[in-house]
Amino acid sequence: MQKALLIFIKNPALGKVKTRLAKTVGELNALKIYQYLLYHTMEITFNLDTIDKFLYYNEFIPTKDEWPPNVYQKDLQNGNDLGEKMKNAFKEAFDENYKKVALIMPDCPKMSDTLIEKAFKALDDHDFVLGPTNDGGYYLLGMKEFSPALFANKTYSNEKVLEDTIEEITNLEKTWFKLPELVDVDMEEDLGKLQKMIKK
């Protein structure tokens, strides 16, 4: 296969996931939402048969989890911050001779298999593909050659991540394709239909 999908997740643990959301809905509800988002991510990626899938945990690789090992290759995020971790994961994929590589995180309930396939298709005619989120970040980043400059001197979890990344792509004189904007569930107002999962 020539396409690799990197899925960056956090080990689901109370008080360790969706911490901003937890401030208003509580840690247990935040964990439940994150577990739902993980399940949703597995559901939409499981049948992407033409794409190799790599699951990157942030703390440790569990001896047992819900992700079938015959479908998802599992690894550990490696680096001092999110940018370095993503850079290293992209480098590993390109070192394995993949021609198109995309990275996603399980934060958007409206993410779909169709969007992921569209991202890889866009790389036929563009150097990069970005899926913007409502808070100024991105839910998907794809590229067809390793570009470490995209991750240098970036501060993540702020409203300028997408803007800074686009500026970097422009500086490289490369082309990029924009996917539809999705809501990143970080705050209670982002929950939408997931609000019904909250136990007061």
MOKAVEN-V70802 format. One record per backbone hydrogen bond with DSSP energy under -1.0 kcal/mol. NH is the residue of the N-H (numbers start at 1). CO is the residue of the C=O. Records with the same first field share a line. If there is no record, write none. Layout:
NH: CO / CO
This chain:
4: 100
5: 52
6: 102
7: 54
8: 104
9: 56
16: 13
22: 18
24: 21
25: 21
26: 22
30: 26
31: 27
32: 28
33: 29
34: 30
35: 31
36: 32
37: 33
38: 34
39: 35
40: 36
41: 37
42: 38
43: 39
44: 40
45: 41
46: 42
48: 45
49: 47
51: 48
52: 3
54: 5
55: 73
56: 7
57: 75
71: 68
72: 68
73: 53
75: 55
77: 57
85: 81
86: 82
87: 83
88: 84
89: 85
90: 86
91: 87
92: 88
93: 89
94: 90
95: 91
96: 92
97: 94
98: 93
99: 2
100: 2
101: 143
102: 4
103: 141
104: 6
105: 139
107: 105
111: 108
116: 112
117: 113
118: 114
119: 115
120: 116
121: 117
122: 118
124: 121
125: 122
126: 122
128: 175
129: 142
130: 177
131: 140
133: 137
134: 182
136: 133
139: 131
141: 103
142: 129
143: 101
144: 127
150: 147
151: 148
161: 158
162: 136
164: 160
165: 161
166: 162
167: 163
168: 164
169: 165
170: 166
171: 167
172: 168
173: 170
174: 169
177: 128
179: 130
182: 132
185: 107
186: 184
190: 187
191: 188
194: 191
195: 192
196: 193
197: 194
198: 195
